[in-house]
C-alpha cells in the first residue's frame, strides 16, 4: 500500500498546479534555444542538473527538521531569497499551497494545517520544495523516496510541457523520460549529504529564458 500511495502522489493527474507552468521551456523554445532534438536533450539535462544542485540540498536539510525547528526559519528565508524569477516565485507558492491542501485531504491525521499556519505566521510563502518535504516526511516517506519523487515530477512536467508545445510526440516524450531516469543516479550521488548552504544555481541560460517568459507575445503557459 505504501508503494501504491507513492505512485498516486507522483501521478501527473494530481491537481498540484504544475500543469500550468513550463518553467522556462516555452520561452526557451520561443527564443530559439531548442532548435533541434539534441538541444532539447541538453536543455532537459541542464534542467535536471539545476534541480539537483539548487533543490535537493534544501530537501536534504528540510527533511531533518520540522517547521518548528529554529533552523527551519533560516532555511525558509534563504530559499525564499534565492527565487529571483518573479514567475517562478509565484508558481512555487501556488503549487505549495495546492500541495498542502491536497495532502491534508489524503492524510487528515497528519495535521498538515500546522505547516500552512507556520508559513502564514512567518509571512513566508509556502514554497513547493519546502512543503513537499515537510509534508511527505510527516506522513512517512523516506528521504530517498522524496528525492526520487522530486526528480521524477520535474522531469515529467517538463516533458508534458514539451508535448503540449508540439516539440515532440507522446511516444518520444515517454522514451526520453525513460532514458533520463539513468541520469537520476548521478544527480543524487552528486548531492548526497549536501545541506541548503551548499545549494547552487549554474544554468544561466535557463534562468534567462525563465525571466524572458513575460516577453512572449502569445503564451500557452502562465509563468
C-alpha positions, 0 to 999 in steps of 0.5 A: 500500500505504501508503494501504491500511495507513492505512485498516486502522489507522483501521478501527473493527474494530481491537481498540484498546479504544475500543469500550468507552468513550463518553467522556462521551456516555452520561452526557451523554445520561443527564443530559439534555444531548442532548435533541434532534438539534441538541444532539447536533450541538453536543455532537459539535462541542464534542467535536471542538473539545476534541480539537483544542485539548487533543490535537493540540498534544501530537501536534504536539510528540510527533511531533518527538521520540522517547521518548528525547528529554529533552523527551519526559519533560516532555511525558509528565508534563504530559499525564499531569497534565492527565487529571483524569477518573479514567475517562478516565485509565484508558481512555487507558492501556488503549487505549495499551497495546492500541495498542502491542501491536497495532502491534508485531504489524503492524510487528515491525521497528519495535521498538515494545517500546522505547516500552512499556519507556520508559513502564514505566521512567518509571512513566508510563502509556502514554497513547493520544495519546502512543503513537499518535504515537510509534508511527505516526511510527516506522513512517512516517506523516506528521504530517498523516496522524496528525492526520487519523487522530486526528480521524477515530477520535474522531469515529467512536467517538463516533458508534458510541457514539451508535448503540449508545445508540439516539440515532440510526440507522446511516444518520444516524450515517454522514451526520453523520460525513460532514458533520463531516469539513468541520469537520476543516479548521478544527480543524487550521488552528486548531492548526497549529504549536501545541506541548503548552504551548499545549494547552487544555481549554474544554468544561466541560460535557463534562468534567462529564458525563465525571466524572458517568459513575460516577453512572449507575445502569445503564451500557452503557459502562465509563468 
